[in-house]
Amino acid sequence: MVHNFNSGPSVLPKEVFEQASQAILNFNNTGLSILEIGHRTPLFQGVMDEAVALTKELMQLKEDREVLFLHGGASTQFFQVPMNLLDDKASAAYLDCGTWGTKAIKEAKLFGQVDMVASSKDKNYTYIPKGYSIPETSAYFHYTTNNTIEGTQMHSIPDTKVPLVADMSSDILSRSLDYNRFALIYAGAQKNVGAAGVNLVVLQKDILGKVSRKLPSMMDYRNHIDNGSMLNTPPVFAVYVCMLTLRWLKKQGGVTVIEKKNAAKAALLYDTLDALPMFTPKVAREDRSLMNAVWIMNDEAIEKEFLAECKANNMVGIKGHRSVGGFRASLYNALEMESVVILTDLMKDFARRKG
Ligand SMILES: *Cc1c(COP(=O)(O)O)cnc(C)c1O
């Protein structure tokens, strides 16, 4: 068994891989592959409807929330959000707490005034800024709930009346959260929800249609709502893999059950890091991410040695992001506790031998 700590695309449940493989050969006993059926057939419509229904159920969404599956990854949402919600009538407030948030800010500036309410760039994004205020007149407030690269996470929802927009690419459906507090949520599927190539977007319809600019059809959320995410050919296979992953999550007991498992995995890893002086977590303790744990070791030669031992023990994806260095272990929903046990056992053993 390979222990997959990749940050994205990342580990998915084994049964999802099996079911997806089967559907490529023979989808629902039709004698056809999922890859060769029309997206407007009842067969695929069933997949889309189930994916939407499962999302609403698992996130406990109110009736007025729309669920979309769109192309382009989270990076497309960096500009689609301001294109639909920001013009010269008001500015948008953004929190700069990591690489992805910085990119979102850059794109938003193309469409209007951006108020950066706080930034943790001064300490290489190793903490979540606190004590900032969000101007009440902002069109919306955008933040990244979990900073995949730096390993920080917002553990509470900011208290504001301004419509909240969140990039939840790397922690959506990993914990119970009042998802109805957000006017718009987006997440690239390839971390916790499914295969790359599709974006999950949850939004409140009444925030739309307020900007003065004309929008290209594919960029206007209203068109996607009116066409049930089938304005053009959707990424059929990627949506199917999402549906299977959501089914799996429901079978596990949903978000409250997976949240406990995720917390236990993170606790074991951070407790081990804290107990062994050789391994040093980089981020502020209260802002540690339960999804992506980041740490360094005291010298480069020993980092290389530890990485080699991880490889030799079938662990992949442990190397830190090139911009941060050190190590990163991603602990997404589908990662089994067993994998964290293997990793932390190796850490303890390594520290005993080399310490
Ligand atoms: C991975 C990631 C992105 C980028 O997603 P793409 O689908 O590759 O565009 C954006 N935001 C966060 C928080 C991410 O983890």
The ligand as an ORCA input file, in Angstrom:
! r2SCAN-3c Opt
* xyz 0 1
  C      -5.140     24.152     -5.208
  C      -5.722     25.430     -4.799
  C      -6.113     26.405     -5.727
  C      -5.899     26.260     -7.199
  O      -6.742     25.337     -7.752
  P      -6.774     25.062     -9.321
  O      -7.949     24.153     -9.425
  O      -5.481     24.420     -9.692
  O      -6.972     26.349    -10.026
  C      -6.704     27.555     -5.245
  N      -6.907     27.753     -3.931
  C      -6.535     26.842     -3.003
  C      -6.782     27.103     -1.559
  C      -5.938     25.655     -3.412
  O      -5.554     24.750     -2.496
*
